[in-house]
Each structure stands twice: as structure tokens, then as C-alpha cells.
């Protein structure tokens, strides 16, 4: 409830900003004087046809750009599909009886570990540039299909871990959740950097990066739709075939505890 009015701060800060035009200032550098040019000075008129051709891309050019980056869109789709299917429908069915927290709290720790890994994955270029910039060319993964395979491997591991229950301790799950998040975050950054390097013209690069986001958007949608069937099946298998009881679901199954006192409800029953 406290965060609801925060978007209004944009309007407040915009009102407080100094919106007056910057005054041209004369500067001196190495003994030479520089001053801002008048915007209308020595500017050649550009014909509407030339201006249109320089700003807009033809349908053929758009199709060529889409074809060139289609592998990266596909790899991004597979990565986000595996990531969101794992987080929303698979790890929600795995908890451990010897864990230091209750079954319903497992998912909170899973997602915390995942977000820590994803933060590091999306910002590792910046972190390396601050610590040791010469290492940047060596951490840039242009073959993004490698990261896609790693993310799919995480998904399959979590799926079979839910089905067969062979993971002995929750610490392994937390470590793998963090590596899953790191891989997904790194995939997004490396895909954008690779596509930017492929296309040199700014207008084409802008369109390519916009098309690239189709991969993660469609991957999330596909994972959400499939998850409607995957999670109930995993939970049913855990409840009736494995007889794990409360350890088959790591999220709140009802609103008890939010609207009523859970302890009193338990004593009453």
C-alpha cells in the first residue's frame, strides 16, 4: 500500500526540474575558443524524400533483419520458456522435510536465490568493467545457444527432481536456482550485445533489438500456458504416488493466515 502512490513522484520531480533552455557558453580548450553553433546556421535543407528514406526501413529490410537475428530470438525464447516454466510450475512442487524452514516458505527462498543470480547475470558486464576491464572480451558469449542449453538443462533437472525426489538437501536447490537465474540474466545481456555488434546502422540496430524482445515475451507466454498443466500433474504425482503430503506445494494453497488466525483455526479444528 505504501508503494502505490510512488508513480506520482515522477510528476513531482518533473515539476521540480529546471526546464529552462541551456544557454550557449563559450569554452576554452588547449588555447582554442569554442562556442555553440546556432541551430539554424549553415544547415542544409533536406528533401522530404531523402529524410524519409534515411529514417524509415522498407519491408524487405525489416524481413532481412528479422531473418538475420531469428536464431537469437529462438534461443532467447527457449531460455525464457525454460526459466519461467521452472520458476512458476516446477520448483513450486519441491520442498524438503529436513529444511530449516517450513514447506510453504521454500518458494520464497528459491525465488530469492534466483533473483540474486539473475541480478549478477544481468550486471556482470558492468561489474567486470569496474573491476578488470580487459577481461570483458573474454566473458562475452556470442554463441548464445550454449546458454540456452544450460537453461534447458536446469529445467529438466528440476522436473526430474520433482518427479523422482532424488535431491537430498534444499541447499542444492538454492544453488541451482541461483545458477539458473544467472544463466537467464547473462543470456539476455549477451543476446543484446551480440545483435548490436551484428548490425552497425543505428536505425536497423534499433529495430533488431526491438524484435529481439519477442523471444522473451513469447517464451514467458508459452511457459505460462504450459505451466497450467505441468504444475497440477507434478503436484498430483507427489500427493498420490509419492505420498509426500504438505511437501508437494511450496506456495500458499489458501488465504488462511491472511484473513484469519491460522493458529486459532488449527486449535478449533
C-alpha positions in Angstrom: 0.0 0.0 0.0 2.9 2.4 0.7 4.3 1.9 -2.8 1.0 2.7 -4.6 1.5 6.5 -4.8 5.1 6.3 -5.8 4.4 6.7 -9.5 3.1 10.2 -8.7 6.7 11.2 -7.7 7.5 11.3 -11.4 5.2 14.3 -11.8 6.5 15.9 -8.7 10.1 15.6 -9.7 9.3 16.8 -13.3 7.8 19.9 -11.8 10.9 20.5 -9.7 13.3 20.1 -12.6 14.9 23.2 -14.1 13.3 23.2 -17.5 14.9 26.4 -18.9 16.9 26.0 -22.0 20.7 25.7 -21.6 22.4 28.9 -22.5 25.2 28.6 -25.1 28.5 29.0 -23.3 31.9 29.7 -24.8 34.6 27.3 -23.6 38.4 27.2 -24.0 40.4 24.1 -24.6 44.1 24.0 -25.4 44.1 27.7 -26.1 41.2 27.4 -28.6 37.9 29.1 -28.1 34.7 27.1 -28.7 31.1 28.3 -28.8 27.8 26.6 -29.5 26.5 27.0 -33.1 23.2 28.4 -33.9 20.8 25.7 -34.8 19.8 27.5 -38.0 23.4 28.3 -39.0 24.9 26.6 -42.1 22.2 23.9 -42.1 21.3 22.5 -45.5 17.7 21.7 -46.3 17.0 18.0 -46.5 14.4 17.0 -49.1 11.4 15.1 -47.7 12.2 12.1 -49.9 15.8 11.9 -48.6 14.7 12.4 -45.0 12.0 9.7 -45.3 14.5 7.2 -46.9 17.0 7.8 -44.1 14.6 7.3 -41.3 12.3 4.5 -42.4 13.1 1.0 -43.4 11.4 -0.9 -46.2 9.5 -4.1 -45.6 12.3 -6.1 -47.3 14.9 -4.6 -45.0 12.8 -5.4 -41.9 12.4 -9.0 -43.2 16.2 -9.3 -43.7 16.9 -8.0 -40.2 14.4 -10.5 -38.7 15.9 -13.4 -40.7 19.4 -12.4 -39.5 18.6 -12.3 -35.8 16.0 -15.1 -35.8 18.4 -17.6 -34.2 19.0 -15.3 -31.3 15.2 -14.8 -31.0 14.8 -18.5 -30.9 17.5 -19.1 -28.3 16.0 -16.3 -26.2 12.6 -17.9 -26.5 13.9 -21.3 -25.3 15.8 -19.7 -22.4 12.8 -17.7 -21.1 10.5 -20.6 -21.7 12.7 -22.9 -19.5 13.2 -20.2 -17.0 9.6 -19.3 -16.4 8.3 -22.9 -16.6 10.8 -23.8 -13.9 10.0 -20.9 -11.6 6.3 -20.9 -11.9 5.4 -24.5 -12.3 8.2 -26.9 -11.3 10.1 -25.7 -8.2 6.7 -24.9 -6.7 6.3 -28.6 -6.1 9.6 -29.3 -4.4 10.2 -29.0 -0.6 12.2 -30.9 1.9 11.3 -32.3 5.3 14.8 -31.6 6.8 14.9 -28.0 5.6 15.4 -25.2 8.2 12.2 -23.5 7.1 8.6 -24.7 6.5 7.4 -26.2 3.2 5.4 -23.1 2.3 8.5 -20.9 2.7 10.6 -22.9 0.2 9.4 -21.0 -2.8 10.4 -17.6 -1.2 13.9 -18.8 -0.7 14.0 -20.3 -4.2 12.9 -17.1 -5.8 15.3 -15.1 -3.6 18.3 -17.2 -4.8 17.0 -17.0 -8.4 16.8 -13.2 -8.3 20.3 -12.9 -6.8 21.7 -14.9 -9.6 19.7 -13.0 -12.2 20.9 -9.7 -10.9 24.5 -10.9 -11.2 23.9 -12.3 -14.6 22.4 -9.1 -16.0 25.1 -6.9 -14.4 28.2 -9.0 -14.7 29.4 -6.9 -17.7 29.3 -3.7 -15.6 30.9 -5.4 -12.6 33.7 -6.8 -14.6 34.2 -3.4 -16.4 34.6 -1.8 -12.9 37.0 -4.4 -11.6 39.1 -5.5 -14.6 38.0 -4.1 -18.0 40.5 -6.1 -20.1 38.5 -9.3 -19.2 35.3 -8.0 -20.9 36.1 -9.5 -24.4 36.5 -12.9 -22.8 33.2 -13.1 -21.0 31.1 -12.0 -23.9 29.4 -15.2 -25.1 28.3 -14.7 -28.8 27.2 -18.4 -29.2 24.1 -17.8 -27.1 22.8 -21.3 -27.9 25.2 -22.5 -25.2 23.4 -20.5 -22.5 20.0 -21.7 -23.9 21.1 -25.4 -23.5 22.3 -24.7 -19.9 18.9 -23.1 -19.0 17.0 -26.1 -20.5 19.3 -28.5 -18.6 18.3 -26.6 -15.4 14.6 -27.1 -16.3 15.0 -30.8 -16.9 16.9 -31.3 -13.7 14.2 -29.6 -11.7 11.5 -31.5 -13.4 13.0 -34.9 -12.7 13.9 -33.7 -9.2 10.2 -33.1 -8.6 9.2 -36.4 -10.2 11.7 -38.7 -8.6 12.8 -36.7 -5.5 16.5 -37.6 -5.7 17.8 -34.3 -4.4 19.0 -34.9 -0.8 19.1 -31.3 0.5 17.5 -27.9 -0.1 20.9 -26.3 -0.4 21.4 -27.9 -3.7 18.1 -26.5 -4.9 19.1 -23.0 -3.8 22.4 -23.1 -5.6 20.8 -24.3 -8.8 18.1 -21.7 -8.6 20.9 -19.0 -8.4 22.8 -20.5 -11.4 19.5 -20.7 -13.3 18.9 -17.0 -12.7 22.5 -16.1 -13.6 22.2 -18.0 -16.9 18.9 -16.3 -17.8 20.3 -12.9 -17.0 23.5 -13.5 -18.9 21.5 -14.8 -21.8 19.6 -11.5 -22.1 22.7 -9.3 -21.9 24.8 -11.4 -24.3 22.0 -11.6 -26.8 21.6 -7.8 -26.9 25.3 -7.2 -27.2 25.7 -9.8 -30.0 22.8 -8.3 -32.0 24.2 -4.8 -31.5 27.6 -5.9 -32.9 26.0 -7.6 -35.9 24.1 -4.6 -37.1 26.1 -1.3 -37.5 23.4 1.1 -38.7 21.6 2.7 -35.7 18.1 2.5 -37.3 18.5 -1.2 -38.1 20.0 -1.9 -34.8 17.1 -0.2 -33.0 14.6 -2.4 -34.9 16.6 -5.6 -34.3 16.8 -5.0 -30.6 13.0 -4.4 -30.6 12.4 -7.7 -32.5 14.8 -9.5 -30.1 12.4 -8.9 -27.2 9.8 -11.1 -29.0 11.8 -14.1 -27.8 11.5 -13.5 -24.1 7.9 -12.3 -24.4 6.7 -15.3 -26.3 8.8 -17.6 -24.1 7.0 -16.3 -20.9 3.6 -16.7 -22.6 4.3 -20.3 -23.7 5.7 -21.2 -20.3 2.6 -19.7 -18.5 0.2 -21.7 -20.7 2.1 -25.0 -20.4 2.5 -24.4 -16.7 -1.3 -24.6 -16.2 -0.9 -28.3 -16.9 2.6 -29.1 -15.7 2.2 -27.9 -12.1 -1.1 -29.8 -11.3 0.4 -33.0 -12.7 3.6 -32.8 -10.7 1.6 -32.0 -7.6 -0.8 -34.9 -8.2 2.1 -37.3 -8.7 3.7 -36.0 -5.5 0.5 -36.3 -3.4 -0.9 -39.6 -4.6 2.1 -41.6 -6.0 4.9 -40.4 -3.7 2.6 -39.6 -0.7 4.6 -36.5 0.3 1.7 -34.6 1.7 2.5 -31.0 2.6 5.9 -31.2 0.9 4.2 -31.2 -2.5 3.5 -27.5 -2.7 5.6 -24.5 -1.7 3.1 -21.7 -2.1 0.1 -20.7 -0.1 -2.8 -23.0 -1.0 -5.5 -20.8 0.6 -6.0 -17.4 2.2 -5.8 -18.8 5.7 -3.4 -16.7 7.7 -4.1 -13.6 5.8 -7.8 -13.1 6.8 -7.9 -15.3 9.9 -5.7 -16.5 12.6 -4.1 -19.8 11.4 -3.3 -21.0 15.0 -6.9 -20.4 16.2 -8.2 -22.2 13.1 -5.9 -25.2 13.9 -7.0 -25.4 17.5 -10.6 -25.1 16.6 -10.4 -27.9 14.1 
